């Protein structure tokens, strides 16, 4: 098994690159652990002033690896024990804590997104300070239709109540131009210009003194903290576990085991005609 994350450093910018392209950079325990170490290392390195998160392959991140995560829940059910909410919360927090390292890192963090960035991929990327996307990128939280809730309040902080409800209460996909229009992301650029544009932005930030960057980020983020980010994150992480253990959530896991998770996901999305179920 190869690495899930690799890094590069140039001109004060540490690129943290998701590198499981054949698996659409889906989230696994290995990716979680390697990403955690990469963020810690970048934040501790004096010569690094800005982190740039990007990804190899056709997708930025297609969410959690449903193969291992549905199997984990199926194994739990087979044990004969009822859902252990405390254990589930600890397990999921081990992932959410890593995503939030982008938020709590002293140094600014930028994400350059292309292709799919959906479900758990949004849990991850919305914790970065700024998001730049190629015009062909797609965002969304389809598990809001069954089997999940966002684990942090970042949707609300970026979009406000109306637009957050518009997209979470349907699970509808959000093309990158629309995401920029409503404020989910910072900028949308032509796909071919994404890497160059995001790198130039990161390098422009890195021209400031490191202490200035850290103070300015702290000032901005503290507003969200005063609005209750930590308590909302706790509720979101717990409710995601609840959503996975409703009758509908358990039915989804059973269906995934019977027909494969890809087909189960298509059956979930077919009535909406989006994501992988979009008409050809």
Steps between C-alpha positions, in 0.01 A plus 500: 500500500648833392481833680170689519663842541821656369649845547703758308647832616591808298509876567360467851207285385456141617283305257316211665380272222242222523648225284257211468375600153364158402276507809393863445691587819225356717552537873648203681671459838834503315421831331382643831824410677732615222309826458520566873877454500543718190304790651690479829833494320412800281373703794819434693741578212633858532561536126139415415256791511200366307356151442345409164277191493455341157446158350615266225266334253153578366341590835602703801320276750187290447430469873551212736596164357157337517650154466675509839253728677186303414684179585595651836135572578390158377757334725375709790142386435609135478652522848150492649555819699292813456665814365764634736467877446803585712723260311364621167563862598861422592556318172357776282671770705833344410426611142335835576787599728735465203283710266486773762879508515478708182278744690702506822843498336678825575582540131253579219366205304373503142333218307515463121201285401428322172250232407284352773514643852197349667373353826793449740719684251309815589543429872872510429533788253263744673740504795767671289514879508448559128377279216583557134334265252516418133180577313440128447504420873186384678414535869213357701390286792293213351502299829254757633245294302579199716786384724667821611522862607790746470728467801584870539301827464726625219214493249308750712797727563571522128146509357268625774175333596296528180753360252620234744146372543442523125782257428503277808124442501523367143856368480517669158835530327660843467708575190810705576375822332187485716710418808702818444186705437342403834823518700568134569840547337721802441567486126420298189752497216542307173605142570825540309595802713416349841845379605678815388237731651485327839879479522535869413248592771684290757834654404350850516388431857841356583654838421361632831692442822399175661395668822270736308330208329448320829355803675262582216374141477447487876304825491268373225448154646427622849168641380385151405621367834291766679198383298534148642705306246617239749153421637347485150778267389421270793133489403577444131735212571250335733207548260698346216521185710129518575421534129707192422301298755143597415291229337561665165872519567518133594295409194753686285786298652311175443430597140868592452606157619247325277557685172824694556535853629531657155160368396348595836626856457359517147163378626506777761582769243304375197175677599693831515687449173831639621854397600569159345133463413492805271342413163761438234 
